[in-house]
Amino acid sequence: EYMGILNKLQSENPDTRFNSLKIFSDFIIQLINDENLYNENQQASKKLIDDLICKQFFLQLKNILNDIEPMPNFGMKLVSLLLDRNLEFVSKLKKLKVAFTIIENYSVTNKKLTINNLRIICRIIESNDVSFEEILSFNFIQTTSDILSYYANQGEEWCFDDILEIIYALVMKLLEVLHLQGISVINPGTTLKPAKIIPDTQNQQYLNLSLIHISEPTRLLSISYAVFC
């Protein structure tokens, strides 16, 4: 019954489409949060649920995102919850070419940018299925800087925590590249964590970290640094 419910997304009635998505979303969230069904020790049931998500939801995600509100926002909310539960879904989104549609919405010109957009981008960056070269090609660094600057100038703080998480994910991705190149980095993940309090062992004081954004032009592109001090 639930497996075919998203077929109603083809309905001409917007209420029918939304109710179909909502019912499917409630059902899927219940499944993926059931530890007796969705865990690494239950491969059979986990695979069934993953297949259901990929074949029933991800395949129709482009249409959902191009629909009228509240369909796109509700669809992005479900994607965000799914990636929080299983980061491997990023590779599925890439294979189905849906990830690129999501990434296109990550723009300072998108006035309908939401928390869910930001959290999905953060999960995409964190995924092992996305390389640093892909991150550069998606222009994540400049876009993140533009979005942070725009909303700071507007005096809107709703996105700051999630933007800092994205910056942290970008920095950690860069540190992975530096590590693979044999460049030593001291205490990665400790001094770079957003809003983390770092003890000063010499003076027995605690220091609040502040974020400084620096852009440096190079021969090929502009590299942005997130400096915490």
N, C-alpha and C positions, 0 to 999 in steps of 0.2 A: 504493500500500500504506500509506504513512504518512499520507496525507490522510484515511483513514477510521479510523485507529487510535483516535482519541478517541471513536468510537462505542461503544467498550467501556466508556466511563465510565458507561454506563447499566446495566452489569452489577450484579447483586445481590451479587456476590463482591467484598469490599473489596480483596483482593489483586489481582484482575484490574483493578480501577479504578486502583489505584496504579501497577501495572506499565505500564498504558496511558499514564498521564500521564508516567511516567519515560521511557519510550521516545520519546514525542513531544518531551519536553523536551530530551533528549540530541540528537535529530535537529535541532530548531530552533536550538539553541545552536550546533551545528556550522555550520548554514547562515548565521546572522547574523554569525558570526565569520570567514567566508570572504570576504576582500576582493575576490576575483575574481567573486563572485556578489552580494554585498550592499554596494553603494556607489552614489553618485549618478551615476556614469558607466555603470552597468548598470541602467537604469531598468526594463527588461523583467523581469529576474530578481528585482530588488528588489520590484517590484510583486507578483509571484507569491508571494514569501515573505511579504510584508505581508498579502496576501489570505488566505493559509493560516493565519497567526497570528490574524487577526481572525475568520475564518469557522469555524475549527476549534477555537480555544482561547478567545478572548475571549467568544464566544457561550455557552460552557459554564462560564465562570469563576464565576458566581454559585453554580452547583451544586457546583463544586469547593470554594469557600470555606465552603459549608454542610455539607460532608461531614465524616466523622470524620478525626482525625489519622492519618497525617501528610499527608493530601491538602491541607488548607488551607495549611499551612506550605510545602509543596512548590510549590503553585500560586503563592503570593506570591513565592517565590524566583525562579520563572521570570518573573513580571511585573517584578520588580526588575531582573533581567538584561536584559530587553527594553527597559525604559525607559533603562537605562544606555547601551544601544546606539543607541536611536532615541527621542528625546523626543517625537516626533510621535505616538507611540502614546497619549499622554495624551488627545489629541483623540478618538481612536477609542474609548477607554474611556468618555469623557464621552458620546459619541453613543449608545453601547450601554447607557448608564445603569449601567455596572459600576463606574465611579469612585466613585459614592456608596456602594456596598457596601464598597469598600475603605476609604473615609474613615470609615465607621461603626466600623471596627475600631480607628481611631486614638483611643483613649480610655484614660484612667487606670484605668478600671474593667475594662478588658480585661486579664486576668491572663495571657493568652497572647500579649501584645505581643512582637514579635520585631524583630530588626535589619532584616529585610526590610520589615516594616510601616513602619518609620521612613524607610527609604531611598526607598520608593515615595512617601510623603508629601512628602519633600524634592523629588523629581522633579516631582510634581504642582505644587508651589509654584513651582518654577523655570520651568515651562512657560509659553510665551506664550499658550497657550490657556486659561489660568486668570487671571482678573482679580483685582485686590486686593479688589474688592467681594465676589467669590466667596470669597476667603480669609477675609474677615470673617464672611461668612454661614456658613462651615464651622466657625467658632470655632477656627481653628487656633492663634491666638495664646494664648488662655487654656488650651487643651488642652495645648499644648507646655509652658507654664509649670507646669501641674498635674502633668504626667508627670515633668518635671525635678525638681520639689519632692518628689514621692512617692518616686522612686528614690534621691534624695539622702538623704532621711530614712531609707530602708531600708538605706543604705550600699551600694547596688548601683551600680557604675560602668559596667556593660556598654553602656549606651545613651548615655553622655555625649557621645562624639564625634559620633554621628549627630544627637543633639538640638542640639548646637552648629551643625551644618551646617544643620539646619532653621531655627534662629534666624537664621543668616546669610542664608539664602534669603529669609526673611521681611523682614529689614532691607533687602536689596537690592530686593525687590519694592516696599517702601515708598519707597525712594529713587527708583525709577522714577516713582512717582506724584508725588512732590515735584518731580522734574525736569519732568514734563509740566505741572505747575502753575506752572512758572517759579521755583521755590524753589531757590536755589543751594546745592549741597552740595560741600564741599571734599574732594577725593580719595576719592570713593566706591570701595569695593572694596579699598582699601589699609589704611585704619585699622580696617576692620570685620572683616577676615578672622579667623576663629577661630584662636586660639593663634599668631598671627603675631607675629614680633619686629619692633618698629618702632625704627629708629635715631633717636637724639636728636642731630641734627646740630650743635647748639650746644654741648652738653657732651660729645660724642663717647661717648655711652653707649647701651646697648641696653635698651629697656624691655619687660618682659613684660606683655602685655595681660591684664586681669582682666575678668570679666563681671559686670555688675550688672543685676539685673532690677527695673524700676520699673513700677508700674501707676498710671494716672491716670484717675479717673472723669471722664466728660464728660457732656454733655446726653443723648447717645443710647446710649453704651456705655462700656466701660472699655478704654482703649488701653494696651497694654503696650509698653515700650521695652526694647531690648537695648543697654545702654551698655557700651562697651569703653573701659577707661582704664588 
